[in-house]
Amino acid sequence: MPVEFSALQVAFVLFAVVIAGVLQGSLGFGFSFIAVPAMTLVEPRALPVTIIMVSLPVTIFMAHRERASVDAGGLLVLTAGRMVGTVAGLWVLTLMSPNDMAAFTAGAILAAVATSILVSEPRSDTTTRLVAGMFSGAMGTAAALGGPPLALAYQSQPGPVVRSTLAVSFLVGSAMSLTGLIAVGRVALWHVQAAAFLLLPAMLGLLLSKHTIRWVDAGWL
């Protein structure tokens, strides 16, 4: 890797990824909301590649666990939008230095939080899902933050539908984003090593989430 991490930095990132896994497993989204800021503080050059790589097995686990509840029609619309958004996200990446990327990531997080607070519940229709897919593709590719647009589009749906549909969408979208990042030369060996290091705590968080799902589905989603 290009830098050496201190023991405190390693512990901080590992803890953040465990919590991110719990959040992802409980809600169906949110992994990047915890993992991306933590990684930005420690090593912004790891973004978005390392988090996208870690998210692939995470989303496979999620998609399999609640595969019976997938909204197939909505998923097709999300995927169509994500294809367009992925191209936009790759274009943004070609314009940014690591410092610019850190600032962009921070701005994306704040924008997502503001949107979730200020925007009333959107209509659950094809147009909403198409637009959500586009923004998810752009934010997911550029900053590994593809969850918020999809979460807003599906916030009125039952927990199993949210978790399963978003998981499959993230899986397809992450594969698209990673393919594009490889094509533009943004993936290095140390990204793969970092992702492998973070995989175990991410899966631990997912396993722990089985204890929180019932509580979340009881009206807190």
C-alpha positions as CSV (number, residue, x, y, z in Angstrom):
1,M,0.0,0.0,0.0
2,P,1.2,3.6,-0.6
3,V,1.1,4.5,3.1
4,E,1.7,2.7,6.4
5,F,-1.2,2.9,8.8
6,S,-0.8,3.3,12.6
7,A,-2.4,0.7,14.9
8,L,-5.0,3.4,15.9
9,Q,-5.9,4.0,12.2
10,V,-6.3,0.3,11.6
11,A,-8.5,-0.2,14.6
12,F,-10.6,2.8,13.7
13,V,-11.2,1.6,10.1
14,L,-11.9,-2.0,11.2
15,F,-14.5,-0.8,13.8
16,A,-16.1,1.5,11.3
17,V,-16.5,-1.3,8.8
18,V,-18.1,-3.6,11.4
19,I,-20.6,-1.0,12.2
20,A,-21.2,-0.3,8.5
21,G,-21.9,-4.0,8.0
22,V,-24.4,-4.0,10.8
23,L,-26.2,-1.0,9.3
24,Q,-26.2,-2.5,5.8
25,G,-27.5,-5.8,7.0
26,S,-30.3,-4.1,9.1
27,L,-31.5,-1.5,6.6
28,G,-30.3,-2.7,3.2
29,F,-28.1,0.4,2.7
30,G,-25.8,2.5,4.8
31,F,-22.5,0.6,4.5
32,S,-20.8,3.4,2.6
33,F,-22.2,6.1,4.9
34,I,-20.0,4.8,7.6
35,A,-17.1,3.2,5.7
36,V,-16.5,6.0,3.2
37,P,-16.0,8.8,5.7
38,A,-13.8,6.6,7.9
39,M,-11.6,5.7,4.9
40,T,-11.6,9.3,3.7
41,L,-10.0,10.3,7.0
42,V,-7.3,7.6,6.9
43,E,-6.5,7.2,3.2
44,P,-8.7,9.0,0.6
45,R,-6.8,7.5,-2.3
46,A,-8.5,4.2,-1.4
47,L,-11.8,5.6,-2.6
48,P,-13.9,4.7,-4.3
49,V,-12.2,1.4,-5.4
50,T,-11.6,-0.3,-2.1
51,I,-15.1,0.3,-0.7
52,I,-16.7,-0.8,-4.0
53,M,-14.7,-4.0,-3.8
54,V,-15.7,-4.7,-0.2
55,S,-19.3,-4.0,-1.1
56,L,-19.5,-6.8,-3.8
57,P,-19.4,-9.8,-1.4
58,V,-21.5,-7.8,1.1
59,T,-24.3,-7.3,-1.4
60,I,-24.0,-10.9,-2.6
61,F,-24.7,-12.0,1.0
62,M,-27.6,-9.6,1.3
63,A,-29.2,-10.5,-2.0
64,H,-29.1,-14.2,-1.2
65,R,-30.4,-13.8,2.3
66,E,-33.7,-12.0,1.2
67,R,-33.8,-13.0,-2.5
68,A,-37.6,-13.9,-2.3
69,S,-38.6,-10.2,-1.8
70,V,-36.8,-8.6,-4.8
71,D,-38.9,-6.0,-6.7
72,A,-37.9,-7.3,-10.1
73,G,-39.7,-4.6,-12.1
74,G,-38.2,-1.8,-10.1
75,L,-34.8,-3.4,-10.3
76,L,-34.8,-3.3,-14.1
77,V,-35.6,0.4,-14.0
78,L,-32.9,1.1,-11.4
79,T,-30.3,-0.8,-13.5
80,A,-31.2,1.2,-16.6
81,G,-30.6,4.4,-14.7
82,R,-27.5,3.2,-13.1
83,M,-25.9,2.5,-16.5
84,V,-26.2,6.1,-17.4
85,G,-25.0,7.3,-14.0
86,T,-22.0,5.1,-14.0
87,V,-20.7,6.8,-17.1
88,A,-21.2,10.2,-15.5
89,G,-19.4,9.0,-12.3
90,L,-16.4,7.9,-14.4
91,W,-16.2,11.3,-16.1
92,V,-16.2,13.0,-12.7
93,L,-13.4,10.8,-11.5
94,T,-11.2,11.7,-14.5
95,L,-11.3,15.4,-13.4
96,M,-10.4,14.9,-9.8
97,S,-7.2,14.7,-7.7
98,P,-7.2,12.7,-4.4
99,N,-7.8,16.0,-2.5
100,D,-10.6,16.9,-4.8
101,M,-12.0,13.4,-4.3
102,A,-12.1,13.8,-0.5
103,A,-13.9,17.1,-0.8
104,F,-16.4,15.6,-3.3
105,T,-17.1,12.7,-1.0
106,A,-17.7,15.0,2.0
107,G,-20.1,17.1,-0.2
108,A,-21.9,14.0,-1.4
109,I,-22.5,12.8,2.2
110,L,-23.8,16.2,3.3
111,A,-26.0,16.4,0.2
112,A,-27.5,13.0,0.9
113,V,-28.2,13.8,4.5
114,A,-29.8,17.2,3.5
115,T,-31.9,15.5,0.9
116,S,-33.2,12.9,3.3
117,I,-34.2,15.6,5.7
118,L,-35.7,18.2,3.4
119,V,-37.3,16.1,0.6
120,S,-40.7,14.7,1.4
121,E,-41.4,11.1,0.5
122,P,-41.0,10.8,-3.3
123,R,-43.6,9.0,-5.4
124,S,-42.8,5.3,-5.9
125,D,-43.0,5.2,-9.7
126,T,-40.9,4.4,-12.7
127,T,-39.6,8.0,-13.1
128,T,-38.5,8.2,-9.5
129,R,-36.7,4.9,-9.7
130,L,-35.0,5.8,-13.0
131,V,-33.7,9.1,-11.6
132,A,-32.6,7.3,-8.4
133,G,-30.7,4.8,-10.4
134,M,-28.9,7.5,-12.4
135,F,-27.9,9.4,-9.2
136,S,-26.9,6.1,-7.5
137,G,-24.7,5.1,-10.5
138,A,-23.0,8.5,-10.5
139,M,-22.4,8.7,-6.8
140,G,-21.6,5.1,-6.4
141,T,-18.9,5.2,-9.1
142,A,-17.4,8.5,-8.1
143,A,-17.5,8.2,-4.3
144,A,-18.8,4.7,-3.4
145,L,-22.0,6.4,-2.1
146,G,-24.7,4.9,-4.3
147,G,-27.1,4.0,-1.5
148,P,-28.9,7.3,-0.5
149,P,-30.8,7.8,-3.8
150,L,-32.1,4.3,-3.8
151,A,-33.0,4.5,-0.1
152,L,-35.1,7.6,-0.8
153,A,-36.9,5.9,-3.7
154,Y,-37.7,2.8,-1.6
155,Q,-38.3,4.3,1.8
156,S,-42.0,3.5,1.8
157,Q,-41.5,-0.2,1.0
158,P,-41.3,-3.0,3.6
159,G,-37.9,-3.9,5.1
160,P,-37.4,-7.2,3.1
161,V,-38.2,-5.5,-0.2
162,V,-35.8,-2.6,0.6
163,R,-33.0,-4.9,1.6
164,S,-33.3,-7.4,-1.2
165,T,-33.9,-5.0,-4.1
166,L,-31.2,-2.6,-3.0
167,A,-28.8,-5.4,-2.5
168,V,-29.2,-6.8,-6.0
169,S,-29.1,-3.2,-7.4
170,F,-25.9,-2.6,-5.5
171,L,-24.4,-5.8,-6.8
172,V,-25.1,-5.1,-10.4
173,G,-24.1,-1.4,-10.0
174,S,-20.9,-2.2,-8.2
175,A,-19.9,-4.6,-10.9
176,M,-20.6,-1.9,-13.5
177,S,-18.6,0.7,-11.5
178,L,-15.7,-1.6,-10.9
179,T,-15.5,-2.6,-14.6
180,G,-15.5,1.1,-15.6
181,L,-12.8,2.0,-13.0
182,I,-10.6,-0.8,-14.3
183,A,-11.1,0.4,-17.8
184,V,-10.0,3.9,-16.9
185,G,-7.0,2.7,-15.0
186,R,-8.1,3.6,-11.5
187,V,-7.6,0.2,-9.9
188,A,-4.3,-0.8,-8.3
189,L,-3.1,-3.9,-6.5
190,W,-3.1,-2.2,-3.1
191,H,-6.8,-1.4,-3.5
192,V,-7.4,-5.2,-3.8
193,Q,-5.2,-5.9,-0.7
194,A,-7.1,-3.2,1.3
195,A,-10.4,-4.6,0.3
196,A,-9.4,-8.2,1.3
197,F,-8.3,-6.9,4.7
198,L,-11.7,-5.2,5.3
199,L,-13.8,-8.1,4.1
200,L,-13.8,-10.1,7.4
201,P,-15.0,-7.2,9.6
202,A,-17.7,-6.3,7.0
203,M,-19.0,-9.9,7.0
204,L,-18.9,-9.9,10.8
205,G,-21.1,-6.8,10.8
206,L,-23.6,-8.5,8.5
207,L,-23.8,-11.5,10.7
208,L,-24.4,-9.3,13.7
209,S,-27.2,-7.6,11.9
210,K,-29.5,-10.6,12.2
211,H,-30.1,-9.5,15.8
212,T,-31.2,-6.0,14.7
213,I,-33.4,-6.8,11.7
214,R,-36.6,-7.5,13.7
215,W,-36.2,-4.3,15.7
216,V,-35.8,-2.3,12.5
217,D,-38.7,-3.9,10.7
218,A,-41.0,-3.3,13.7
219,G,-41.4,0.3,12.6
220,W,-37.9,1.9,12.7
221,L,-36.8,1.4,9.0
